[in-house]
Amino acid sequence: MPLLIENLRYADDADLLIHSLNVLGAIGDSSAAVPIRKLLHNEPRDPNVRFAAYEALGLFPLHKGAFMLAAGLADPVEHVRIAAARAMERHTDEIILAGIKNLLAQDDTQASNTVVALLQAEADALVMHLLDDATFQRLAVSYLGTAAHPALRLHFDRLLWQHGYSAIAHSIRLCEQSPRAQGHGLIYAVDDSRMMLKIDQSSLHQLGFTSVLFEFPASALEQVCQAKPDVLLTDLNMPEITGIALTARLRVLYTPEQLPIVLITTQQDQATQNAAYAAGVSAIVPKPFTVEQLGTVLQRFV
């Protein structure tokens, strides 16, 4: 623990910070909370560091200082906002709710970003607390009815009926658009982070793709052998089978023309890129990505 916490001082080494934060989150020792909060207070430039910091804070109890998580909802990067929302869900209290309501009272862009992050993170407790806020309700109904992935819409439809908000659930159904055409292709997404899988799912839905999600690379490998997708997206660092190892195994079965493989990773060093391309990766997308960035890469293959 002392060594990992000491690593948080090296602000210029993003990879070291990210790996240290990931391990601290996995350990779950709340003594790391204060140094991680200090790291966020210094506003690290790399959004991947901010994402990893909020993800870590969501994995262990915060005895104090949870209010600062609300600042993550104002981050300019959507992935970071979702990570912050997920962390807030695990530490819901009146101070956090007050911070969110303050963001909702700002301009429409900030309010919309806040609502979408909370919905995409499936921050159920926070959403239920905020439904009586007029701004939150208006933006939530609009997003769930017109833009959200059907799985997310179904999740909140069930939750709303369960908690007696049938009128809001009905409003979402009324503004729901006809099913989005899914004619662009079938994409498999592999990532050991459930939060990143939800981000992948939402992004691919916005681009018009059908997606199948895999938390375990071995499951994806087995499924590809049975039904090949048009493109496979994979994270780099995963337990047991890395994204590069998964690519190498798939290249025994399919050429790059038969199955394009896109590696999504925070690591941008030349050695990692060389290893990825040598294994047969077709393209590399840096985290965090925007929907537009992902779409530009996928257009090359589908």
Residue pairs with C-beta under 8 A, 6 or more apart in sequence:
1 24
1 27
1 29
1 31
1 32
4 20
4 23
4 24
4 27
4 32
5 20
5 24
5 31
5 32
5 35
7 16
7 17
7 20
8 17
8 20
8 21
8 35
8 36
8 38
8 39
10 16
10 17
11 17
11 39
11 42
11 44
14 44
14 46
14 48
14 49
14 266
15 266
15 267
15 269
17 39
17 44
17 46
17 49
17 52
18 48
18 49
18 52
18 266
21 36
21 49
21 52
21 53
21 55
21 56
22 52
22 55
22 56
24 32
24 36
24 56
25 52
25 55
25 56
25 57
25 58
25 59
25 60
26 59
28 59
28 60
29 60
30 60
30 61
30 62
30 63
32 56
32 60
33 57
33 60
33 62
33 63
33 65
34 65
36 53
36 56
36 57
37 57
37 65
37 68
39 49
39 53
40 50
40 53
40 54
40 68
40 71
40 72
41 68
44 50
44 53
47 75
47 76
47 77
47 79
47 80
47 288
48 266
48 287
48 288
50 72
50 75
50 77
50 80
50 83
51 77
51 79
51 80
51 83
51 287
51 288
54 69
54 72
54 80
54 83
54 84
54 86
54 87
55 83
55 86
55 87
55 193
55 195
57 69
57 87
58 83
58 86
58 87
58 88
58 89
58 90
58 91
61 91
62 91
66 88
66 91
66 93
66 95
66 96
67 93
67 95
67 96
67 99
69 84
69 87
69 88
69 91
69 96
70 84
70 88
70 96
70 99
70 100
70 102
70 103
71 84
71 99
72 80
72 81
72 83
72 84
72 85
72 87
72 88
73 81
73 84
73 85
73 88
73 100
73 103
73 113
73 114
73 117
73 118
74 81
74 103
74 110
74 113
75 81
75 84
77 288
78 113
78 116
78 117
78 199
78 288
78 290
79 196
79 199
79 287
79 288
79 289
80 288
81 113
81 114
81 116
81 117
82 117
82 120
82 121
82 195
82 198
82 199
83 121
83 195
84 117
85 117
85 118
85 120
85 121
85 123
85 126
86 121
86 122
86 123
86 195
88 96
88 100
88 118
88 123
88 126
89 118
89 121
89 122
89 123
89 124
89 125
89 126
92 125
92 126
92 129
96 126
97 126
97 129
97 130
100 114
100 118
100 126
100 130
101 130
101 133
103 110
103 111
103 114
104 111
104 114
104 115
104 130
104 133
104 135
104 136
105 111
105 135
111 135
111 136
111 139
112 139
112 143
115 136
115 139
115 140
115 143
116 139
116 143
118 126
118 127
118 130
119 127
119 140
119 143
119 144
119 148
119 152
119 156
120 152
120 198
120 199
120 202
121 195
121 198
122 152
122 155
122 198
124 159
127 140
127 156
127 159
128 159
128 163
130 136
131 137
131 140
131 165
131 168
137 168
140 156
140 168
141 168
141 171
141 172
141 175
142 175
144 152
144 153
144 156
144 157
144 172
145 153
145 171
145 172
145 173
145 174
145 175
145 176
145 177
146 175
146 176
146 177
147 206
148 156
148 202
149 201
149 202
149 205
150 179
150 205
151 201
152 198
152 202
153 172
153 176
156 169
156 172
157 169
157 172
157 173
160 166
160 168
160 169
160 172
161 169
180 205
180 208
181 208
182 208
182 209
182 210
183 208
184 207
184 208
184 209
184 298
184 302
185 209
185 210
185 229
185 230
185 231
185 298
185 302
186 209
186 210
186 211
186 212
186 229
186 230
187 204
187 209
187 210
187 211
187 212
187 229
187 230
187 231
187 232
187 233
187 298
188 211
188 212
188 213
188 214
188 220
188 223
188 224
188 229
188 231
188 232
188 233
189 197
189 200
189 201
189 204
189 211
189 212
189 213
189 214
189 232
189 233
189 234
190 214
190 217
190 220
190 232
190 233
190 234
190 235
190 238
190 243
190 246
191 197
191 200
191 213
191 214
191 215
191 233
191 234
191 235
191 238
191 264
192 215
192 216
192 235
192 238
192 239
193 235
194 215
196 235
196 264
196 287
197 213
197 214
197 215
200 211
200 213
200 233
200 264
201 211
201 213
203 289
203 291
203 294
204 210
204 211
204 294
205 211
206 291
207 291
207 294
207 295
207 298
209 298
209 302
212 223
212 229
214 220
214 223
216 240
217 234
217 238
217 240
217 241
217 242
217 243
217 245
217 246
218 240
218 241
220 232
220 234
220 246
221 241
221 246
221 249
221 250
224 232
224 250
224 253
224 254
224 259
225 253
228 254
228 258
228 259
229 259
230 260
230 301
230 302
231 259
231 260
231 261
231 262
231 298
231 301
231 302
232 250
232 259
232 260
232 261
232 262
233 261
233 262
233 264
233 285
234 243
234 246
234 247
234 261
234 262
234 263
234 264
235 243
235 263
235 264
235 265
236 242
236 243
236 244
236 263
236 264
236 265
236 266
236 267
236 272
236 276
237 243
237 265
237 267
238 246
241 249
243 263
243 264
243 265
243 276
243 281
244 263
244 275
244 276
244 279
244 281
245 279
247 261
247 263
247 276
247 279
247 280
247 281
248 279
248 280
250 259
250 261
250 280
251 279
251 280
253 259
256 280
256 282
260 282
260 283
260 300
260 301
261 280
261 281
261 282
262 281
262 282
262 283
262 284
262 285
262 297
262 298
262 301
263 276
263 281
263 283
263 284
263 285
264 284
264 285
264 286
264 287
264 289
265 272
265 276
265 284
265 285
265 286
265 287
266 286
266 287
268 286
273 284
276 284
277 284
282 301
283 297
283 300
283 301
285 293
285 294
285 297
